[in-house]
């Protein structure tokens, strides 16, 4: 059996989920103060590049554990009725995160299609995560 092409798989999955543009995310952020915006990138990505203001960091590897109320790792900001939007660097991991959350029973879930890279390219505000984190940036060589 040949290994599946992950990018082709993600493109296929995008057809069955809600894909948001930067402008659509900004509109939701402006009108929905109860929005749960999840940054699912690895911690070093947040430290090095920053994050979208108001987002909550949930590493992709912990998503299901933090979202499951029966898990000892559960975080109470995950509620069934909350609007959840995920993002990663380029819009791939966030597709998988949306699929996982939908499979768990969350109904109002979408992702930022161009990812953090698209947010940055649009020259939107970036929160300096490293300024408030115990994690440090690597020195530039």
NUVOTOR-671343 format. One line per field, with one value per atom (N, C-alpha, C): residue number from 1; residue in three letters; atom name; x, y, z. Coordinates in nm, 2 decimals, padded with zeros to 4 digits, always signed. Example, Ala and Ser with C-alpha at 12.3 -4.5 7.8 and 13.67 -1.06 7.14 Angstrom:
<sites>
pos [1  1  1  2  2  2]
code [ALA  ALA  ALA  SER  SER  SER]
site [N  CA  C  N  CA  C]
u [+01.32  +01.23  +01.32  +01.28  +01.37  +01.29]
v [-00.57  -00.45  -00.33  -00.22  -00.11  +00.00]
w [+00.78  +00.78  +00.78  +00.71  +00.71  +00.79]
</sites>
This chain:
<sites>
pos [1  1  1  2  2  2  3  3  3  4  4  4  5  5  5  6  6  6  7  7  7  8  8  8  9  9  9  10  10  10  11  11  11  12  12  12  13  13  13  14  14  14  15  15  15  16  16  16  17  17  17  18  18  18  19  19  19  20  20  20  21  21  21  22  22  22  23  23  23  24  24  24  25  25  25  26  26  26  27  27  27  28  28  28  29  29  29  30  30  30  31  31  31  32  32  32  33  33  33  34  34  34  35  35  35  36  36  36  37  37  37  38  38  38  39  39  39  40  40  40  41  41  41  42  42  42  43  43  43  44  44  44  45  45  45  46  46  46  47  47  47  48  48  48  49  49  49  50  50  50  51  51  51  52  52  52  53  53  53  54  54  54  55  55  55  56  56  56  57  57  57  58  58  58  59  59  59  60  60  60  61  61  61  62  62  62  63  63  63  64  64  64  65  65  65  66  66  66  67  67  67  68  68  68  69  69  69  70  70  70  71  71  71  72  72  72  73  73  73  74  74  74  75  75  75  76  76  76  77  77  77  78  78  78  79  79  79  80  80  80  81  81  81  82  82  82  83  83  83  84  84  84  85  85  85  86  86  86  87  87  87  88  88  88  89  89  89  90  90  90  91  91  91  92  92  92  93  93  93  94  94  94  95  95  95  96  96  96  97  97  97  98  98  98  99  99  99  100  100  100  101  101  101  102  102  102  103  103  103  104  104  104  105  105  105  106  106  106  107  107  107  108  108  108  109  109  109  110  110  110  111  111  111  112  112  112  113  113  113  114  114  114  115  115  115  116  116  116  117  117  117  118  118  118  119  119  119  120  120  120  121  121  121  122  122  122  123  123  123  124  124  124  125  125  125  126  126  126  127  127  127  128  128  128  129  129  129  130  130  130  131  131  131  132  132  132  133  133  133  134  134  134  135  135  135  136  136  136  137  137  137  138  138  138  139  139  139  140  140  140  141  141  141]
code [UNK  UNK  UNK  UNK  UNK  UNK  UNK  UNK  UNK  UNK  UNK  UNK  UNK  UNK  UNK  UNK  UNK  UNK  UNK  UNK  UNK  UNK  UNK  UNK  UNK  UNK  UNK  UNK  UNK  UNK  UNK  UNK  UNK  UNK  UNK  UNK  UNK  UNK  UNK  UNK  UNK  UNK  UNK  UNK  UNK  UNK  UNK  UNK  UNK  UNK  UNK  UNK  UNK  UNK  UNK  UNK  UNK  UNK  UNK  UNK  UNK  UNK  UNK  UNK  UNK  UNK  UNK  UNK  UNK  UNK  UNK  UNK  UNK  UNK  UNK  UNK  UNK  UNK  UNK  UNK  UNK  UNK  UNK  UNK  UNK  UNK  UNK  UNK  UNK  UNK  UNK  UNK  UNK  UNK  UNK  UNK  UNK  UNK  UNK  UNK  UNK  UNK  UNK  UNK  UNK  UNK  UNK  UNK  UNK  UNK  UNK  UNK  UNK  UNK  UNK  UNK  UNK  UNK  UNK  UNK  UNK  UNK  UNK  UNK  UNK  UNK  UNK  UNK  UNK  UNK  UNK  UNK  UNK  UNK  UNK  UNK  UNK  UNK  UNK  UNK  UNK  UNK  UNK  UNK  UNK  UNK  UNK  UNK  UNK  UNK  UNK  UNK  UNK  UNK  UNK  UNK  UNK  UNK  UNK  UNK  UNK  UNK  UNK  UNK  UNK  UNK  UNK  UNK  UNK  UNK  UNK  UNK  UNK  UNK  UNK  UNK  UNK  UNK  UNK  UNK  UNK  UNK  UNK  UNK  UNK  UNK  UNK  UNK  UNK  UNK  UNK  UNK  UNK  UNK  UNK  UNK  UNK  UNK  UNK  UNK  UNK  UNK  UNK  UNK  UNK  UNK  UNK  UNK  UNK  UNK  UNK  UNK  UNK  UNK  UNK  UNK  UNK  UNK  UNK  UNK  UNK  UNK  UNK  UNK  UNK  UNK  UNK  UNK  UNK  UNK  UNK  UNK  UNK  UNK  UNK  UNK  UNK  UNK  UNK  UNK  UNK  UNK  UNK  UNK  UNK  UNK  UNK  UNK  UNK  UNK  UNK  UNK  UNK  UNK  UNK  UNK  UNK  UNK  UNK  UNK  UNK  UNK  UNK  UNK  UNK  UNK  UNK  UNK  UNK  UNK  UNK  UNK  UNK  UNK  UNK  UNK  UNK  UNK  UNK  UNK  UNK  UNK  UNK  UNK  UNK  UNK  UNK  UNK  UNK  UNK  UNK  UNK  UNK  UNK  UNK  UNK  UNK  UNK  UNK  UNK  UNK  UNK  UNK  UNK  UNK  UNK  UNK  UNK  UNK  UNK  UNK  UNK  UNK  UNK  UNK  UNK  UNK  UNK  UNK  UNK  UNK  UNK  UNK  UNK  UNK  UNK  UNK  UNK  UNK  UNK  UNK  UNK  UNK  UNK  UNK  UNK  UNK  UNK  UNK  UNK  UNK  UNK  UNK  UNK  UNK  UNK  UNK  UNK  UNK  UNK  UNK  UNK  UNK  UNK  UNK  UNK  UNK  UNK  UNK  UNK  UNK  UNK  UNK  UNK  UNK  UNK  UNK  UNK  UNK  UNK  UNK  UNK  UNK  UNK  UNK  UNK  UNK  UNK  UNK  UNK  UNK  UNK  UNK  UNK  UNK  UNK  UNK  UNK  UNK  UNK  UNK  UNK  UNK  UNK  UNK  UNK  UNK  UNK  UNK  UNK  UNK  UNK  UNK  UNK  UNK  UNK  UNK  UNK  UNK  UNK  UNK  UNK  UNK  UNK  UNK  UNK  UNK  UNK  UNK  UNK  UNK  UNK  UNK]
site [N  CA  C  N  CA  C  N  CA  C  N  CA  C  N  CA  C  N  CA  C  N  CA  C  N  CA  C  N  CA  C  N  CA  C  N  CA  C  N  CA  C  N  CA  C  N  CA  C  N  CA  C  N  CA  C  N  CA  C  N  CA  C  N  CA  C  N  CA  C  N  CA  C  N  CA  C  N  CA  C  N  CA  C  N  CA  C  N  CA  C  N  CA  C  N  CA  C  N  CA  C  N  CA  C  N  CA  C  N  CA  C  N  CA  C  N  CA  C  N  CA  C  N  CA  C  N  CA  C  N  CA  C  N  CA  C  N  CA  C  N  CA  C  N  CA  C  N  CA  C  N  CA  C  N  CA  C  N  CA  C  N  CA  C  N  CA  C  N  CA  C  N  CA  C  N  CA  C  N  CA  C  N  CA  C  N  CA  C  N  CA  C  N  CA  C  N  CA  C  N  CA  C  N  CA  C  N  CA  C  N  CA  C  N  CA  C  N  CA  C  N  CA  C  N  CA  C  N  CA  C  N  CA  C  N  CA  C  N  CA  C  N  CA  C  N  CA  C  N  CA  C  N  CA  C  N  CA  C  N  CA  C  N  CA  C  N  CA  C  N  CA  C  N  CA  C  N  CA  C  N  CA  C  N  CA  C  N  CA  C  N  CA  C  N  CA  C  N  CA  C  N  CA  C  N  CA  C  N  CA  C  N  CA  C  N  CA  C  N  CA  C  N  CA  C  N  CA  C  N  CA  C  N  CA  C  N  CA  C  N  CA  C  N  CA  C  N  CA  C  N  CA  C  N  CA  C  N  CA  C  N  CA  C  N  CA  C  N  CA  C  N  CA  C  N  CA  C  N  CA  C  N  CA  C  N  CA  C  N  CA  C  N  CA  C  N  CA  C  N  CA  C  N  CA  C  N  CA  C  N  CA  C  N  CA  C  N  CA  C  N  CA  C  N  CA  C  N  CA  C  N  CA  C  N  CA  C  N  CA  C  N  CA  C  N  CA  C  N  CA  C  N  CA  C  N  CA  C  N  CA  C  N  CA  C  N  CA  C  N  CA  C  N  CA  C  N  CA  C  N  CA  C  N  CA  C  N  CA  C  N  CA  C]
u [+00.08  +00.00  +00.09  +00.06  +00.13  +00.09  +00.19  +00.16  +00.07  -00.03  -00.12  -00.05  -00.08  -00.03  -00.11  -00.04  -00.11  -00.17  -00.11  -00.16  -00.29  -00.29  -00.41  -00.52  -00.49  -00.59  -00.65  -00.56  -00.61  -00.70  -00.66  -00.74  -00.88  -00.88  -01.01  -01.09  -01.03  -01.10  -01.16  -01.09  -01.13  -01.27  -01.31  -01.43  -01.55  -01.53  -01.63  -01.63  -01.54  -01.54  -01.55  -01.56  -01.57  -01.43  -01.40  -01.27  -01.28  -01.22  -01.23  -01.11  -01.14  -01.03  -00.99  -00.88  -00.84  -00.95  -01.01  -01.12  -01.24  -01.27  -01.38  -01.35  -01.23  -01.19  -01.19  -01.14  -01.14  -01.29  -01.38  -01.52  -01.58  -01.54  -01.59  -01.53  -01.40  -01.34  -01.40  -01.44  -01.50  -01.64  -01.71  -01.86  -01.88  -01.79  -01.82  -01.71  -01.75  -01.65  -01.63  -01.72  -01.71  -01.64  -01.58  -01.51  -01.39  -01.37  -01.25  -01.16  -01.06  -00.96  -00.84  -00.82  -00.71  -00.59  -00.48  -00.35  -00.29  -00.29  -00.25  -00.11  -00.03  +00.11  +00.19  +00.31  +00.40  +00.45  +00.48  +00.52  +00.63  +00.73  +00.84  +00.80  +00.69  +00.64  +00.58  +00.51  +00.46  +00.57  +00.67  +00.78  +00.85  +00.88  +00.96  +00.88  +00.75  +00.67  +00.56  +00.52  +00.41  +00.28  +00.17  +00.04  -00.07  -00.19  -00.30  -00.35  -00.37  -00.42  -00.55  -00.56  -00.68  -00.68  -00.59  -00.59  -00.54  -00.58  -00.54  -00.45  -00.33  -00.25  -00.29  -00.32  -00.34  -00.27  -00.15  -00.07  -00.16  -00.14  -00.22  -00.22  -00.11  -00.10  -00.18  -00.23  -00.31  -00.45  -00.49  -00.62  -00.74  -00.74  -00.85  -00.85  -00.74  -00.73  -00.78  -00.75  -00.79  -00.94  -00.99  -01.13  -01.23  -01.19  -01.27  -01.30  -01.43  -01.46  -01.43  -01.42  -01.39  -01.24  -01.16  -01.01  -00.96  -00.85  -00.79  -00.72  -00.70  -00.63  -00.73  -00.86  -00.97  -00.95  -00.97  -00.97  -01.11  -01.16  -01.30  -01.34  -01.25  -01.29  -01.34  -01.34  -01.40  -01.54  -01.64  -01.78  -01.85  -01.95  -02.02  -02.08  -02.12  -02.20  -02.11  -01.98  -01.89  -01.85  -01.83  -01.78  -01.62  -01.57  -01.43  -01.36  -01.26  -01.18  -01.04  -00.98  -00.84  -00.75  -00.63  -00.53  -00.39  -00.32  -00.18  -00.09  +00.02  +00.11  +00.05  +00.01  -00.03  -00.17  -00.25  -00.38  -00.39  -00.29  -00.30  -00.34  -00.26  -00.29  -00.42  -00.46  -00.59  -00.71  -00.69  -00.80  -00.81  -00.70  -00.71  -00.77  -00.74  -00.79  -00.95  -00.99  -01.14  -01.20  -01.15  -01.20  -01.21  -01.11  -01.10  -01.21  -01.22  -01.32  -01.46  -01.49  -01.62  -01.65  -01.55  -01.57  -01.60  -01.55  -01.58  -01.72  -01.78  -01.92  -01.93  -01.82  -01.83  -01.89  -01.98  -02.06  -02.02  -01.98  -01.96  -01.81  -01.74  -01.59  -01.55  -01.45  -01.39  -01.24  -01.17  -01.03  -01.00  -00.88  -00.83  -00.75  -00.81  -00.76  -00.61  -00.58  -00.44  -00.34  -00.40  -00.31  -00.25  -00.16  -00.09  -00.01  +00.05  +00.12  +00.04  -00.09  -00.18  -00.21  -00.23  -00.25  -00.14  -00.02  +00.10  +00.12  +00.10  +00.11  +00.01  -00.10  -00.20  -00.17  -00.06  +00.00  -00.10  -00.16  -00.25  -00.17  -00.23  -00.16  -00.11  +00.01  +00.06  +00.10  +00.06  +00.09  +00.22  +00.31  +00.44  +00.44  +00.41  +00.40  +00.52  +00.64  +00.76  +00.77  +00.71  +00.72  +00.65  +00.56  +00.49  +00.51  +00.59  +00.61  +00.74  +00.74  +00.87  +00.96  +00.91  +01.00  +01.07  +01.19  +01.27  +01.29  +01.31  +01.35  +01.50  +01.53  +01.67  +01.74  +01.87  +01.95  +01.97  +01.96  +01.99  +02.13  +02.17  +02.31  +02.36]
v [-00.12  +00.00  +00.12  +00.22  +00.34  +00.44  +00.52  +00.62  +00.73  +00.77  +00.87  +01.01  +01.09  +01.22  +01.31  +01.36  +01.43  +01.56  +01.62  +01.75  +01.73  +01.62  +01.58  +01.55  +01.48  +01.44  +01.57  +01.66  +01.79  +01.87  +01.87  +01.94  +01.88  +01.75  +01.68  +01.71  +01.71  +01.74  +01.88  +01.97  +02.11  +02.13  +02.03  +02.04  +02.02  +01.96  +01.93  +02.01  +02.11  +02.20  +02.34  +02.43  +02.57  +02.63  +02.69  +02.76  +02.91  +02.97  +03.12  +03.19  +03.31  +03.40  +03.48  +03.56  +03.65  +03.75  +03.81  +03.91  +03.85  +03.72  +03.66  +03.63  +03.59  +03.58  +03.71  +03.81  +03.95  +03.99  +03.96  +04.00  +03.92  +03.79  +03.71  +03.76  +03.79  +03.84  +03.97  +04.05  +04.18  +04.17  +04.06  +04.05  +03.94  +03.85  +03.74  +03.74  +03.80  +03.81  +03.68  +03.58  +03.45  +03.34  +03.39  +03.31  +03.24  +03.11  +03.04  +03.02  +03.10  +03.10  +03.02  +02.90  +02.81  +02.82  +02.84  +02.84  +02.70  +02.61  +02.47  +02.44  +02.55  +02.53  +02.48  +02.44  +02.40  +02.53  +02.51  +02.63  +02.71  +02.64  +02.72  +02.81  +02.77  +02.86  +02.99  +02.98  +03.10  +03.19  +03.13  +03.20  +03.28  +03.21  +03.27  +03.37  +03.34  +03.42  +03.51  +03.48  +03.54  +03.47  +03.53  +03.46  +03.57  +03.53  +03.62  +03.66  +03.79  +03.84  +03.77  +03.74  +03.67  +03.53  +03.47  +03.32  +03.25  +03.12  +03.03  +02.93  +02.90  +02.80  +02.66  +02.57  +02.43  +02.35  +02.30  +02.22  +02.11  +02.08  +01.98  +01.85  +01.81  +01.68  +01.67  +01.78  +01.78  +01.81  +01.85  +01.90  +01.82  +01.69  +01.60  +01.58  +01.57  +01.55  +01.68  +01.79  +01.92  +01.94  +01.90  +01.92  +01.82  +01.71  +01.60  +01.63  +01.66  +01.68  +01.56  +01.44  +01.33  +01.31  +01.38  +01.37  +01.44  +01.39  +01.46  +01.59  +01.60  +01.72  +01.83  +01.80  +01.89  +02.04  +02.13  +02.27  +02.32  +02.39  +02.43  +02.54  +02.59  +02.68  +02.61  +02.48  +02.40  +02.37  +02.43  +02.39  +02.36  +02.28  +02.23  +02.34  +02.45  +02.55  +02.67  +02.66  +02.77  +02.76  +02.88  +02.89  +02.87  +02.77  +02.74  +02.76  +02.84  +02.85  +02.82  +02.73  +02.68  +02.75  +02.76  +02.80  +02.74  +02.72  +02.67  +02.76  +02.71  +02.80  +02.82  +02.72  +02.73  +02.68  +02.63  +02.58  +02.43  +02.35  +02.21  +02.14  +02.16  +02.10  +02.15  +02.27  +02.32  +02.25  +02.20  +02.12  +01.99  +01.92  +01.80  +01.83  +01.94  +01.98  +02.00  +02.07  +02.08  +01.95  +01.86  +01.73  +01.65  +01.66  +01.59  +01.65  +01.78  +01.84  +01.81  +01.81  +01.77  +01.62  +01.53  +01.39  +01.38  +01.47  +01.46  +01.51  +01.58  +01.63  +01.78  +01.86  +02.00  +02.04  +02.13  +02.15  +02.28  +02.38  +02.51  +02.54  +02.47  +02.47  +02.51  +02.59  +02.63  +02.65  +02.68  +02.71  +02.82  +02.89  +03.00  +02.93  +02.94  +02.87  +02.91  +03.04  +03.07  +03.06  +03.02  +03.00  +03.13  +03.12  +03.23  +03.30  +03.23  +03.29  +03.38  +03.35  +03.44  +03.56  +03.54  +03.65  +03.75  +03.70  +03.78  +03.85  +03.78  +03.84  +03.95  +03.94  +04.05  +04.17  +04.16  +04.26  +04.29  +04.19  +04.20  +04.21  +04.25  +04.26  +04.12  +04.12  +04.00  +04.02  +03.93  +03.93  +03.87  +03.94  +03.89  +03.79  +03.67  +03.56  +03.55  +03.56  +03.55  +03.65  +03.76  +03.87  +03.83  +03.74  +03.70  +03.55  +03.48  +03.34  +03.31  +03.19  +03.15  +03.09  +03.07  +03.02  +03.13  +03.11  +03.22  +03.20  +03.31  +03.30  +03.25  +03.18  +03.14  +03.27  +03.28  +03.40  +03.39  +03.50  +03.50  +03.49  +03.41  +03.38  +03.48]
w [+00.00  +00.00  +00.00  -00.08  -00.09  +00.02  +00.06  +00.16  +00.10  +00.17  +00.12  +00.13  +00.03  +00.03  +00.13  +00.23  +00.34  +00.28  +00.19  +00.14  +00.05  -00.02  -00.10  +00.00  +00.10  +00.21  +00.27  +00.30  +00.37  +00.27  +00.14  +00.04  +00.03  +00.04  +00.04  +00.16  +00.28  +00.40  +00.41  +00.34  +00.34  +00.28  +00.19  +00.12  +00.22  +00.33  +00.43  +00.56  +00.56  +00.68  +00.64  +00.74  +00.72  +00.71  +00.60  +00.58  +00.58  +00.67  +00.68  +00.63  +00.57  +00.53  +00.65  +00.63  +00.73  +00.76  +00.66  +00.68  +00.75  +00.72  +00.79  +00.94  +00.97  +01.10  +01.18  +01.12  +01.18  +01.21  +01.12  +01.15  +01.26  +01.27  +01.38  +01.52  +01.51  +01.63  +01.68  +01.59  +01.63  +01.68  +01.64  +01.68  +01.78  +01.80  +01.89  +02.00  +02.11  +02.23  +02.30  +02.27  +02.33  +02.24  +02.13  +02.03  +02.10  +02.07  +02.12  +02.00  +01.99  +01.88  +01.93  +01.87  +01.91  +01.82  +01.87  +01.80  +01.83  +01.73  +01.76  +01.71  +01.69  +01.65  +01.77  +01.75  +01.85  +01.93  +02.05  +02.14  +02.08  +02.02  +01.96  +01.85  +01.78  +01.67  +01.73  +01.84  +01.91  +01.96  +02.02  +02.08  +01.97  +01.86  +01.75  +01.67  +01.64  +01.55  +01.61  +01.73  +01.79  +01.76  +01.80  +01.77  +01.74  +01.70  +01.68  +01.81  +01.83  +01.96  +02.00  +02.13  +02.18  +02.17  +02.10  +02.08  +02.20  +02.21  +02.32  +02.26  +02.32  +02.27  +02.32  +02.22  +02.25  +02.15  +02.19  +02.09  +02.03  +01.90  +01.83  +01.90  +01.96  +02.03  +02.15  +02.21  +02.33  +02.31  +02.19  +02.16  +02.21  +02.17  +02.21  +02.36  +02.43  +02.57  +02.65  +02.60  +02.66  +02.63  +02.52  +02.48  +02.54  +02.59  +02.65  +02.79  +02.83  +02.97  +03.06  +03.01  +03.10  +03.12  +03.05  +03.05  +03.18  +03.24  +03.35  +03.30  +03.17  +03.12  +03.07  +03.09  +03.03  +03.07  +02.98  +03.00  +02.98  +03.08  +03.08  +02.98  +02.90  +02.80  +02.68  +02.67  +02.57  +02.62  +02.55  +02.57  +02.44  +02.45  +02.32  +02.24  +02.31  +02.24  +02.18  +02.22  +02.18  +02.04  +01.97  +01.84  +01.85  +01.78  +01.79  +01.65  +01.65  +01.52  +01.55  +01.47  +01.48  +01.38  +01.41  +01.31  +01.34  +01.24  +01.25  +01.16  +01.12  +01.04  +00.90  +00.83  +00.69  +00.66  +00.75  +00.73  +00.71  +00.74  +00.73  +00.86  +00.96  +01.09  +01.14  +01.11  +01.16  +01.10  +00.98  +00.91  +00.99  +01.03  +01.11  +01.24  +01.30  +01.43  +01.42  +01.32  +01.30  +01.29  +01.21  +01.19  +01.32  +01.40  +01.53  +01.63  +01.63  +01.72  +01.67  +01.54  +01.49  +01.53  +01.51  +01.55  +01.70  +01.78  +01.92  +01.96  +01.87  +01.89  +01.89  +01.88  +01.86  +01.73  +01.73  +01.60  +01.53  +01.60  +01.55  +01.54  +01.44  +01.43  +01.29  +01.28  +01.15  +01.17  +01.06  +01.07  +00.98  +01.01  +00.93  +00.82  +00.70  +00.58  +00.55  +00.55  +00.52  +00.64  +00.75  +00.87  +00.92  +01.02  +01.08  +00.97  +00.88  +00.77  +00.69  +00.66  +00.59  +00.67  +00.81  +00.90  +00.89  +00.90  +00.90  +00.77  +00.66  +00.52  +00.50  +00.57  +00.56  +00.65  +00.72  +00.81  +00.92  +00.97  +01.09  +01.22  +01.32  +01.45  +01.50  +01.56  +01.61  +01.76  +01.84  +01.98  +02.00  +02.08  +02.11  +02.22  +02.19  +02.29  +02.38  +02.32  +02.40  +02.51  +02.50  +02.60  +02.73  +02.72  +02.85  +02.88  +02.81  +02.82  +02.90  +02.96  +03.03  +02.92  +02.80  +02.70  +02.63  +02.58  +02.53  +02.38  +02.31  +02.17  +02.16  +02.05  +02.03  +01.98  +02.02  +01.98  +01.82  +01.76  +01.61  +01.59  +01.49  +01.46  +01.35]
</sites>
